[in-house]
Amino acid sequence: MKLTRLMLPVLVLAALGTGCGSDSDTATGDSSSTAGSCPTEPVSVVVTVDQWGDIVEQLGGDCAEVTTVIKGSSADPHDYEPTPADTAKFDEAQLVVVNGLDYDHWAEKAVDNLDAEPAVVDGGKVVGLEEGDNPHIWYGPDYVRQISTAVTAELKELAPDAAAYFDEQQTAWQTSMKPYDDVIARITAVASDKTFAASEPVFDYMADALGLTNGTPKGYQDAALNESDPSPADIADFEQSLRDDKIDVLVYNTQTEGPTPEQIRGVADDADVPVVDVTETVPPGTTSFVTWQVDQLTALATALGA
């Protein structure tokens, strides 16, 4: 059966740290700023999905008015159809931040239809990937930093009088990422001989950065990425790998419904393979990108004995 997506509410995660952002339309981050008031008119920024919304808020601080179109689990970005109100949010934007890689293709169309085209940071292009590659780039630690640098550069270009301010915001954001960096270092120290498998490849860039070996059958992985049906042989291989103790941890996207991933999880439970829950979008009530990521990474560290 096809691996369809269901954006279900997820338990609110415990807060860890706070964001430093502007007043905005997003659900994540807060409205405080570490660098003080803005020395010029704030830049109007539209972010397509809130995997990036909190980060952009923190980088912009008081010098950016950030609007995020898709918040948390309110919609599936893959299949999203923007409303006229959503499209109108792009009208006054000076900067648009998109994930790219066909993840938010609807935003590219909205920008193309504007009379005055804003500056655009396309995450996929920034990190050098191409359409057809795994679009879940917010799970790549290096990608997150590359895209944050690109956002700061565009903000400085659009508001040069606030260049020093944006540099301070970038530094403050990097400091706020320390818990994220620390738990990544903990896992990396024990990951070289560990193998993971995933119900859906949303976490793969992080797993690769951690040094984990991917034991997910390729056919199953490709089918999940393309939202198509894995073959019975791929499912059987996946289940046998779990039963044969070839997988140290199963990474499970809780925002995917369907009998196949649930069946895989059941086999993992029966085989005493630890299961770590992750989400594709920011869970409701989560205070920041760091909170979201650190909670998941901490669960992974526990599962791997880090």
C-alpha positions as CSV (number, residue, x, y, z in Angstrom):
1,M,0.0,0.0,0.0
2,K,1.3,3.5,-0.8
3,L,3.1,5.3,2.0
4,T,0.7,8.2,2.5
5,R,1.4,11.0,4.9
6,L,-0.7,12.1,7.8
7,M,0.2,15.3,9.6
8,L,-0.8,14.3,13.1
9,P,-0.3,16.3,16.2
10,V,2.8,15.2,18.1
11,L,3.4,15.4,21.8
12,V,4.8,18.8,22.8
13,L,8.5,18.5,23.3
14,A,10.2,19.9,26.3
15,A,11.7,23.4,25.7
16,L,15.4,23.7,25.4
17,G,16.7,27.2,24.9
18,T,14.9,30.1,23.2
19,G,15.0,31.6,19.8
20,C,15.8,35.2,19.1
21,G,13.5,36.3,16.3
22,S,11.2,39.1,15.1
23,D,7.5,39.5,15.4
24,S,6.2,37.1,12.8
25,D,3.6,34.8,11.6
26,T,5.4,31.6,12.6
27,A,4.7,29.2,15.3
28,T,8.2,28.6,16.4
29,G,10.9,30.8,18.0
30,D,10.2,33.9,20.1
31,S,10.2,37.6,19.6
32,S,13.3,38.6,21.6
33,S,16.5,39.8,20.0
34,T,20.0,39.4,21.3
35,A,21.4,42.3,19.3
36,G,19.0,45.1,20.3
37,S,16.8,47.2,18.2
38,C,17.1,47.4,14.4
39,P,19.1,50.4,13.0
40,T,17.0,50.5,9.8
41,E,13.7,49.4,8.4
42,P,13.1,45.7,8.9
43,V,13.4,43.4,5.8
44,S,10.1,41.7,4.8
45,V,10.8,38.0,4.6
46,V,8.6,35.1,3.6
47,V,9.6,31.5,4.5
48,T,7.8,28.6,2.9
49,V,8.0,26.0,5.7
50,D,8.8,26.3,9.3
51,Q,11.6,23.8,9.3
52,W,13.4,27.0,8.3
53,G,11.1,29.6,9.9
54,D,12.7,29.7,13.4
55,I,16.2,29.8,12.0
56,V,15.3,32.8,9.7
57,E,13.6,34.6,12.6
58,Q,16.7,34.2,14.7
59,L,19.0,35.4,12.0
60,G,16.8,38.4,11.2
61,G,16.0,39.4,14.7
62,D,14.4,42.9,15.0
63,C,15.6,43.7,11.4
64,A,13.3,41.2,9.8
65,E,9.5,40.8,9.6
66,V,9.2,37.0,9.0
67,T,6.1,35.3,7.7
68,T,6.0,31.5,7.4
69,V,3.4,30.0,5.1
70,I,3.2,26.4,6.3
71,K,3.4,26.0,10.0
72,G,4.1,22.7,11.8
73,S,1.8,19.9,10.8
74,S,-0.9,22.1,9.3
75,A,-0.3,20.7,5.8
76,D,2.0,18.4,3.9
77,P,4.4,20.6,1.9
78,H,4.8,17.9,-0.8
79,D,1.2,18.2,-1.8
80,Y,0.4,21.7,-0.7
81,E,-1.9,23.9,-2.7
82,P,-1.6,27.5,-1.6
83,T,-4.7,29.6,-1.0
84,P,-5.0,33.1,-2.4
85,A,-4.2,34.5,1.0
86,D,-1.0,32.4,1.1
87,T,0.0,33.7,-2.4
88,A,-0.7,37.2,-1.3
89,K,2.0,36.9,1.4
90,F,4.6,37.0,-1.3
91,D,3.5,40.3,-2.7
92,E,5.5,42.6,-0.5
93,A,8.4,40.2,0.2
94,Q,11.9,41.5,-0.2
95,L,13.4,38.1,0.6
96,V,11.8,34.6,0.1
97,V,13.5,31.5,1.7
98,V,12.5,28.2,0.0
99,N,13.6,24.7,0.8
100,G,13.9,23.9,-2.9
101,L,14.4,20.4,-4.5
102,D,10.7,20.4,-5.5
103,Y,9.7,20.3,-1.9
104,D,7.9,23.7,-2.0
105,H,7.5,24.1,-5.8
106,W,4.2,26.0,-5.3
107,A,6.3,28.9,-3.8
108,E,8.5,29.1,-6.9
109,K,5.4,29.6,-9.0
110,A,4.2,32.3,-6.6
111,V,7.4,34.1,-6.9
112,D,7.5,33.8,-10.7
113,N,4.1,35.5,-10.9
114,L,5.2,38.6,-8.9
115,D,5.7,41.9,-10.8
116,A,8.8,42.7,-8.7
117,E,10.8,39.5,-8.0
118,P,12.3,39.4,-4.5
119,A,15.7,38.0,-3.6
120,V,15.4,34.2,-3.1
121,V,17.5,31.8,-1.0
122,D,16.8,28.4,-2.4
123,G,18.2,25.8,0.1
124,G,18.7,23.0,-2.4
125,K,20.7,25.3,-4.7
126,V,22.8,26.7,-1.8
127,V,24.0,23.3,-0.8
128,G,24.6,22.1,-4.4
129,L,21.9,19.4,-4.7
130,E,19.6,18.8,-7.7
131,E,15.9,18.1,-8.2
132,G,15.3,14.5,-7.5
133,D,17.7,14.5,-4.5
134,N,16.4,13.9,-1.0
135,P,14.7,17.3,-0.1
136,H,14.9,16.9,3.7
137,I,18.0,19.1,3.9
138,W,17.1,20.6,7.3
139,Y,18.4,17.3,8.7
140,G,21.9,18.0,7.3
141,P,24.0,19.9,9.9
142,D,26.3,21.3,7.3
143,Y,23.4,22.2,5.1
144,V,21.7,24.1,7.9
145,R,24.8,26.2,8.4
146,Q,25.3,26.8,4.7
147,I,21.8,28.0,4.3
148,S,21.9,30.2,7.4
149,T,25.0,31.9,6.0
150,A,23.2,32.5,2.7
151,V,20.2,34.0,4.5
152,T,22.5,36.4,6.5
153,A,24.3,37.4,3.3
154,E,21.0,38.3,1.6
155,L,19.7,40.2,4.6
156,K,22.9,42.3,4.7
157,E,22.5,43.0,0.9
158,L,19.0,44.1,1.4
159,A,19.6,46.2,4.5
160,P,23.3,47.2,4.4
161,D,22.9,49.7,7.3
162,A,22.1,46.6,9.5
163,A,25.0,44.5,8.3
164,A,26.7,44.6,11.7
165,Y,23.4,43.8,13.4
166,F,22.9,40.7,11.2
167,D,26.5,39.6,11.9
168,E,25.7,39.7,15.6
169,Q,22.5,37.7,15.0
170,Q,24.4,35.1,13.1
171,T,26.9,34.8,16.0
172,A,24.0,34.5,18.5
173,W,22.3,31.9,16.4
174,Q,25.5,29.8,16.3
175,T,25.8,30.0,20.0
176,S,22.2,28.8,20.4
177,M,23.1,25.8,18.3
178,K,25.6,24.4,21.0
179,P,23.2,21.8,22.5
180,Y,22.6,20.6,18.9
181,D,26.3,20.4,18.2
182,D,27.0,18.7,21.6
183,V,24.5,15.9,21.1
184,I,25.7,15.3,17.5
185,A,29.3,15.0,18.9
186,R,28.1,12.4,21.5
187,I,26.5,10.2,18.9
188,T,29.3,10.5,16.4
189,A,31.7,9.2,19.0
190,V,29.8,5.8,19.1
191,A,28.2,5.7,15.6
192,S,31.0,4.2,13.5
193,D,29.9,0.6,14.0
194,K,26.2,1.2,14.2
195,T,23.5,0.6,11.6
196,F,20.2,2.3,11.2
197,A,17.2,1.7,9.1
198,A,14.4,4.2,8.4
199,S,10.7,4.0,7.7
200,E,11.1,7.0,5.4
201,P,14.3,8.9,4.5
202,V,13.6,12.2,6.2
203,F,16.5,11.7,8.7
204,D,19.1,10.3,6.2
205,Y,21.3,13.5,6.0
206,M,21.6,13.6,9.8
207,A,22.4,9.8,10.0
208,D,25.1,10.2,7.3
209,A,26.6,13.2,9.2
210,L,26.6,11.1,12.4
211,G,28.5,8.3,10.7
212,L,25.7,5.7,10.9
213,T,25.5,3.0,8.3
214,N,22.2,2.9,6.4
215,G,20.8,-0.6,6.4
216,T,17.5,0.2,4.8
217,P,16.9,-1.9,1.7
218,K,17.5,0.4,-1.3
219,G,14.3,-0.5,-3.0
220,Y,12.3,0.3,0.1
221,Q,14.2,3.5,0.6
222,D,13.6,4.7,-3.0
223,A,9.9,3.8,-2.8
224,A,9.5,5.8,0.4
225,L,11.3,8.8,-1.0
226,N,9.1,8.7,-4.1
227,E,5.9,8.0,-2.1
228,S,5.3,4.8,-4.0
229,D,4.9,1.2,-3.0
230,P,7.9,-0.9,-1.9
231,S,8.0,-4.3,-3.3
232,P,7.1,-7.3,-1.2
233,A,10.8,-8.4,-1.5
234,D,12.0,-5.1,-0.2
235,I,9.6,-5.3,2.8
236,A,10.7,-8.9,3.5
237,D,14.4,-7.9,3.4
238,F,13.7,-5.0,5.8
239,E,11.9,-7.3,8.2
240,Q,14.6,-10.0,8.0
241,S,17.3,-7.5,8.7
242,L,15.5,-6.4,11.9
243,R,15.0,-10.0,13.0
244,D,18.6,-10.9,12.2
245,D,20.0,-8.2,14.5
246,K,21.5,-6.3,11.5
247,I,19.9,-3.0,12.5
248,D,20.8,-1.2,15.7
249,V,18.0,1.4,15.6
250,L,14.9,2.0,13.5
251,V,14.2,5.7,12.8
252,Y,10.5,6.1,12.4
253,N,8.7,9.1,10.9
254,T,5.5,9.4,13.0
255,Q,3.9,11.6,10.4
256,T,3.6,8.8,7.9
257,E,0.6,6.5,8.0
258,G,-0.1,3.2,6.3
259,P,0.1,-0.5,7.1
260,T,3.6,-1.0,5.7
261,P,5.6,1.4,8.0
262,E,3.4,0.3,10.9
263,Q,4.2,-3.4,10.1
264,I,7.9,-2.6,10.0
265,R,7.7,-0.9,13.4
266,G,5.9,-3.9,14.8
267,V,8.7,-6.2,13.6
268,A,11.3,-3.9,15.2
269,D,9.4,-4.0,18.5
270,D,9.1,-7.8,18.4
271,A,12.9,-8.0,17.6
272,D,13.8,-5.6,20.4
273,V,15.3,-3.1,18.0
274,P,15.1,0.4,19.5
275,V,12.7,2.7,17.7
276,V,13.4,6.5,17.6
277,D,10.6,8.7,16.6
278,V,11.2,11.7,14.3
279,T,9.0,14.1,12.4
280,E,9.3,15.7,9.0
281,T,7.7,19.0,10.2
282,V,8.1,21.0,13.4
283,P,5.8,19.5,16.1
284,P,3.1,21.7,17.6
285,G,4.3,23.6,20.7
286,T,8.0,23.2,20.0
287,T,9.8,26.4,20.8
288,S,12.7,26.3,18.3
289,F,14.6,24.3,15.7
290,V,17.1,23.4,18.4
291,T,14.5,22.1,20.7
292,W,13.0,19.9,18.0
293,Q,16.3,18.5,16.8
294,V,17.9,18.0,20.2
295,D,14.9,16.0,21.6
296,Q,15.1,13.6,18.7
297,L,18.9,13.4,18.8
298,T,18.8,12.7,22.5
299,A,16.5,9.8,22.0
300,L,18.8,8.5,19.3
301,A,21.8,8.9,21.6
302,T,20.0,6.8,24.3
303,A,19.1,4.1,21.8
304,L,22.7,3.8,20.7
305,G,24.1,3.9,24.2
306,A,25.8,7.3,23.7
